[in-house]
Amino acid sequence: MVAGAVSQAFSSRSARRGWIGFALFLPSLLLMLGFLFYPFALNVYTSFFSKHLIRPRNKFVGFDNYVYLFDRKYFWLVIENEIIWTVFSVFFQVVLGLAVALLLNQKLRGINIARAFVILPWVTPVVITVLMWKWILNELYGIINHILMGLGLIDSAISFWSSPAMAMGTLIAINVWWGFPFMTIIFLAGLKSIDPHLYEAAKVDGASPWQQFIFVTLPGLKHFIAVAVLVRTIWIFTFFDLIWIATKGGPSYHTTLLPHLTYLQAFQSYHLGRAAAISVILILCLVLYLIVFFRVYRHEEQA
Amino acid sequence: MNWAQKRKMMRALNYALVVLVTLIVLFPVLWMVSSSLKTEADLFTLPPTLLPEPVSTEGYESALERPTFMVALSNSIVVAIGSTILTLIMTLHGAYALARVKFFGRDFFAKFILCFYMVPAILLVIPIYLIMRWMHLADSIIGVMIIHTVINIPFCLWLLRAFFLTVPSELEEAAIMDGASIIGAFYRIIIPISMPGVAAAGLFSFIASWSEFLLAYVLVTSNANKTLPVVLAEEIIGFEMRWQALLAMGVIVLIPIFFACLLFSRYLIEGLTTGAVKA
């Protein structure tokens, strides 16, 4: 009897706890569903309609929006830009991030101060990042042009934004500066997780520092590199702010990415259907990327 | 050269390398600060001088005299602080529920939070604009505040849940045995113990909101409601850049972030690492 009463009291208490738990979580859940999931679904739906931002036009058009985009020459240029921008940015962020992580992983007095300073680019607002790089790279008064000319490397000042290739290269460089500290932080955590005995064993076997890096450090970091590449690729592929503020996608679509195309269609042409179609294409690209990524990753794990 | 001397040399070289790399990484920031303190004439002198000589506050004066900038500054302060407080209220409770209280679908939600976090902002811009217009919040700082709260919720939920999971549950059980309610135990025991996590989550929300560009850019159209990143971006995109004032504005925008970051760099790194490594 007594035991039954106690367990009954407990179960009613746990039922109440369940309700309280749900009630506590509900506000966050509702906000996420309303503002994150619903928009997502709305995008897919809208992409099959001819819809205007201001006028009340809303007509089902099937795949017309997609066909329209595939017929545009600039659409394929944008896809090409996406690949160049994402691959080079991620690659150099990983390389630079790893190099700096190895440098900062040493046991030196005051190294924590250096670590705190090195993450500053990553918390710098993108707007400010663009502002200071535009000042440094200014054709007339920029310090970079001045240094390069002083060293005799160039004869006349470089105009960093004029040609398509130059503009893309400059943007990638800025993006690498801005994003590499994220990699450094992840890799520092990864380096800490490697068993120091492995290095000692490698040293006993007569491994050079380079061999230690190849056979101990890199395999130890594999998981961390994979996570960092995965997260950063998605962010960089869909990164709107940096390029928009620096070049607005110019010269003539040569630094435009899918996000900019979405923005242009929605808020300059007011063509919501097409903008939504671009969003859906963007999602499909990401899904494809995720499938390939996990295939390769699983394959590597098994190997 | 004997072994000890060689070792000392290596150490010195290493130090020099660390300092050099740090300086190179920080160079754009340092150069902006130095340039912002020059007189207008010195700013455009060739060759440029490394340090401002004489130091001038012209740039800061003209930045602070600009009404658009001052309005944006106060908007940004309100939005960033407001959305940080809202985010913390929401996610402290939500994360506690996710970590401790069993309810229907909990584990599913816990897993899917990160998917929400990964959704790129550009995919949300149009629908959010439409929703906000429908709610008559499109061109208002309240709307921006709500949206910043929403985009910060997933990460903070997840970060705080990870923190709460590290707190031994015996602590609350003891308090509940002593007659405290679940909520009471949460406020009096869990939150004080998890202060590092709360600080990290708050810092993230603040920095994210203070820097956020795209959503504020799309939502707000009138000058009275623009935030700092929007106003600065418009100046940069515009035809004529007024460098002296702009560089000063840049420094002003950076100051709160850099101080917060240096003061709390340990939490920030900890939060980022939990954020990325366990994903």
Interface residues (C-beta under 8 A of the other chain):
Chain A: S14 R17 G18 W19 I20 G21 F22 L24 F25 P27 S28 L29 L31 M32 G34 F35 L36 F37 Y38 P39 F40 L42 N43 T46 V100 L103 L104 Q106 L108 I111 N112 A114 R115 A116 F117 V118 I119 L120 P121 V123 T124 P125 V126 V127 I128 T129 V130 L131 M132 W133 K134 W135 I136 L140 Y141 I143 H146 G150 W177 P181 F182 I185 I186 L188 A189 G190 F224 V227 A228 V231 I234 W235 F237 T238 F240 D241 W244 I245 A246 K248 L258 P259 T262 Y263 A266 F267 L272 A275 A276 S279 L282 I283
Chain B: R11 N14 Y15 L17 V18 V19 V21 T22 V25 L26 F27 P28 V29 W31 M32 S35 L43 F44 L46 P47 P48 M90 T91 H93 G94 Y96 A97 L98 R100 V101 K102 F103 F104 R106 F109 I113 F116 M118 V119 P120 A121 I122 L123 L124 V125 I126 P127 I128 Y129 L130 I131 I147 T149 V150 I153 P154 L157 I182 I183 I207 W210 S211 F213 L214 V218 L228 P229 L232 A233 I236 I237 M241 W243 L246 L247 G250 V253 L254 I257 F258 C261 L262 S265 L268 I269 L272 T273 A276 V277 A279
